[in-house]
Amino acid sequence: MKKQLTAIILISSVIAMILCGCTQKANDSSADEGANTESGSSQTSGNTDSSTKSDASSGSSASDSDKNAQNSTAEKADENIEDGKDAVVYDENGAVIQTPTKYVSTTQMTVDLSDEVLSKTGDSLRLAFITSRKELDDFYNSNKDKYSLDKVDSGSDFKTAVKDLNDVFFESNNAMIIVQSYDKDKGVEIGDTHIEDKGALIDIYKEEPRAPDKAAYVMNIICYSKDDISIMPEVNTLPAGSMYSDESDPDVIVYLDDSEDPAEEDEGPIYVIDEDDNVSVITSQSS
């Protein structure tokens, strides 16, 4: 009987030990799973943070790239404006119709006024700015006798010179009239019209007559696009013979309407400009 009780107690102890071992393993397994879960969560969170940082970094990099591209474009645009590289406009035939520089394209006509008549007026410089055909006709009617516009020393008279300046012309153009005296031995040259900070200037190269018998008179008619010149430019008088061949911008368009016979031109010297921009007189006609 005692042996049976001892066996039962031993069996019960073994069962209890087995049960305790299973419970411990279950608890250990649960703890391991929890630890693994926490570790996985931590790793996922870390990956998310890393991904977010990567995306933020990528976005910042793209933003910086866009800003750099914009700055580069702006700098190139400024350089083009300063250098005048992107403003030259050509028509379908390749002719320049717009220039990026401060120089203005012009069309010029010349009327050789009577020296005898003008010497009596006392005018050495007279300016007029014409914006319509009516203003041009009014100028003619007011000055045809004073300046002998119908009887000139040579070449075309006033009405012939301005015959194409009609109403259609003045829809998009203006005209500046310059009546002036100059020393016939030194000659006169109409230079560039250019835009400066203080406004538009027209360069004229001449000397005042040294004596009454050296005085010559001319009327210059300078035509401008209304888009370029809307008010009368200021005259900038420079010494005769100082006009250099490289002064004008190569894209400036200047047309000279001069139907005079070369043999009947005003008396005056012929100037030659060499490759070093030195000006020399090769002939001088006497009065």
FENLIN-V794641 format. One record per residue. N is the residue number from 1. RES is the residue in three letters. PHI is phi in whole degrees, -180 to 180 (none if undefined). Layout:
N_RES_PHI ; N_RES_PHI
This chain:
1_MET_none ; 2_LYS_-63 ; 3_LYS_-63 ; 4_GLN_-66 ; 5_LEU_-65 ; 6_THR_-63 ; 7_ALA_-65 ; 8_ILE_-65 ; 9_ILE_-65 ; 10_LEU_-64 ; 11_ILE_-62 ; 12_SER_-62 ; 13_SER_-64 ; 14_VAL_-63 ; 15_ILE_-63 ; 16_ALA_-62 ; 17_MET_-65 ; 18_ILE_-62 ; 19_LEU_-62 ; 20_CYS_-63 ; 21_GLY_-64 ; 22_CYS_-64 ; 23_THR_-63 ; 24_GLN_-64 ; 25_LYS_-63 ; 26_ALA_-65 ; 27_ASN_-65 ; 28_ASP_-62 ; 29_SER_-63 ; 30_SER_-63 ; 31_ALA_-64 ; 32_ASP_-63 ; 33_GLU_-63 ; 34_GLY_-63 ; 35_ALA_-63 ; 36_ASN_-63 ; 37_THR_-63 ; 38_GLU_-63 ; 39_SER_-64 ; 40_GLY_-63 ; 41_SER_-63 ; 42_SER_-64 ; 43_GLN_-65 ; 44_THR_-62 ; 45_SER_-62 ; 46_GLY_-63 ; 47_ASN_-63 ; 48_THR_-64 ; 49_ASP_-62 ; 50_SER_-63 ; 51_SER_-64 ; 52_THR_-62 ; 53_LYS_-63 ; 54_SER_-63 ; 55_ASP_-64 ; 56_ALA_-63 ; 57_SER_-63 ; 58_SER_-64 ; 59_GLY_-64 ; 60_SER_-63 ; 61_SER_-64 ; 62_ALA_-65 ; 63_SER_-62 ; 64_ASP_-62 ; 65_SER_-64 ; 66_ASP_-62 ; 67_LYS_-64 ; 68_ASN_-63 ; 69_ALA_-64 ; 70_GLN_-65 ; 71_ASN_-62 ; 72_SER_-63 ; 73_THR_-64 ; 74_ALA_-63 ; 75_GLU_-64 ; 76_LYS_-65 ; 77_ALA_-63 ; 78_ASP_-62 ; 79_GLU_-63 ; 80_ASN_-65 ; 81_ILE_-66 ; 82_GLU_-66 ; 83_ASP_-83 ; 84_GLY_68 ; 85_LYS_-83 ; 86_ASP_-115 ; 87_ALA_-115 ; 88_VAL_-76 ; 89_VAL_-117 ; 90_TYR_-115 ; 91_ASP_-85 ; 92_GLU_-66 ; 93_ASN_-95 ; 94_GLY_89 ; 95_ALA_-81 ; 96_VAL_-75 ; 97_ILE_-116 ; 98_GLN_-152 ; 99_THR_-118 ; 100_PRO_-88 ; 101_THR_-94 ; 102_LYS_-80 ; 103_TYR_-83 ; 104_VAL_-114 ; 105_SER_-74 ; 106_THR_-138 ; 107_THR_-122 ; 108_GLN_-126 ; 109_MET_-127 ; 110_THR_-128 ; 111_VAL_-120 ; 112_ASP_-83 ; 113_LEU_-68 ; 114_SER_-70 ; 115_ASP_-62 ; 116_GLU_-64 ; 117_VAL_-71 ; 118_LEU_-69 ; 119_SER_-64 ; 120_LYS_-91 ; 121_THR_-81 ; 122_GLY_80 ; 123_ASP_-83 ; 124_SER_-106 ; 125_LEU_-158 ; 126_ARG_-136 ; 127_LEU_-120 ; 128_ALA_-147 ; 129_PHE_-119 ; 130_ILE_-111 ; 131_THR_-119 ; 132_SER_-155 ; 133_ARG_-66 ; 134_LYS_-63 ; 135_GLU_-63 ; 136_LEU_-66 ; 137_ASP_-65 ; 138_ASP_-64 ; 139_PHE_-61 ; 140_TYR_-62 ; 141_ASN_-63 ; 142_SER_-80 ; 143_ASN_-125 ; 144_LYS_-62 ; 145_ASP_-84 ; 146_LYS_-58 ; 147_TYR_-105 ; 148_SER_50 ; 149_LEU_-69 ; 150_ASP_-95 ; 151_LYS_-137 ; 152_VAL_-110 ; 153_ASP_-70 ; 154_SER_-162 ; 155_GLY_73 ; 156_SER_-76 ; 157_ASP_-82 ; 158_PHE_-62 ; 159_LYS_-64 ; 160_THR_-70 ; 161_ALA_-65 ; 162_VAL_-107 ; 163_LYS_-60 ; 164_ASP_-89 ; 165_LEU_-88 ; 166_ASN_-98 ; 167_ASP_-61 ; 168_VAL_-64 ; 169_PHE_-58 ; 170_PHE_-76 ; 171_GLU_-66 ; 172_SER_-129 ; 173_ASN_-137 ; 174_ASN_-123 ; 175_ALA_-135 ; 176_MET_-111 ; 177_ILE_-109 ; 178_ILE_-123 ; 179_VAL_-106 ; 180_GLN_-151 ; 181_SER_-102 ; 182_TYR_-159 ; 183_ASP_-78 ; 184_LYS_-64 ; 185_ASP_-78 ; 186_LYS_-100 ; 187_GLY_79 ; 188_VAL_-143 ; 189_GLU_-133 ; 190_ILE_-92 ; 191_GLY_-92 ; 192_ASP_-77 ; 193_THR_-103 ; 194_HIS_-140 ; 195_ILE_-96 ; 196_GLU_-118 ; 197_ASP_-59 ; 198_LYS_-89 ; 199_GLY_129 ; 200_ALA_-83 ; 201_LEU_-126 ; 202_ILE_-118 ; 203_ASP_-88 ; 204_ILE_-129 ; 205_TYR_-106 ; 206_LYS_-167 ; 207_GLU_-126 ; 208_GLU_-70 ; 209_PRO_-56 ; 210_ARG_-76 ; 211_ALA_-154 ; 212_PRO_-54 ; 213_ASP_-77 ; 214_LYS_-100 ; 215_ALA_-84 ; 216_ALA_-127 ; 217_TYR_-134 ; 218_VAL_-148 ; 219_MET_-115 ; 220_ASN_-108 ; 221_ILE_-116 ; 222_ILE_-110 ; 223_CYS_-105 ; 224_TYR_-129 ; 225_SER_-69 ; 226_LYS_-60 ; 227_ASP_-67 ; 228_ASP_-88 ; 229_ILE_-130 ; 230_SER_-111 ; 231_ILE_-132 ; 232_MET_-65 ; 233_PRO_-67 ; 234_GLU_-84 ; 235_VAL_-82 ; 236_ASN_-116 ; 237_THR_-86 ; 238_LEU_-125 ; 239_PRO_-61 ; 240_ALA_-60 ; 241_GLY_85 ; 242_SER_-97 ; 243_MET_-83 ; 244_TYR_-97 ; 245_SER_-67 ; 246_ASP_-98 ; 247_GLU_-72 ; 248_SER_-75 ; 249_ASP_-73 ; 250_PRO_-64 ; 251_ASP_-91 ; 252_VAL_-76 ; 253_ILE_-102 ; 254_VAL_-130 ; 255_TYR_-109 ; 256_LEU_-119 ; 257_ASP_-96 ; 258_ASP_-137 ; 259_SER_-98 ; 260_GLU_-70 ; 261_ASP_-72 ; 262_PRO_-53 ; 263_ALA_-72 ; 264_GLU_-109 ; 265_GLU_-68 ; 266_ASP_-58 ; 267_GLU_-68 ; 268_GLY_163 ; 269_PRO_-79 ; 270_ILE_-110 ; 271_TYR_-102 ; 272_VAL_-121 ; 273_ILE_-113 ; 274_ASP_-85 ; 275_GLU_-67 ; 276_ASP_-99 ; 277_ASP_67 ; 278_ASN_-90 ; 279_VAL_-101 ; 280_SER_-139 ; 281_VAL_-97 ; 282_ILE_-106 ; 283_THR_-144 ; 284_SER_-148 ; 285_GLN_-83 ; 286_SER_-89 ; 287_SER_-80
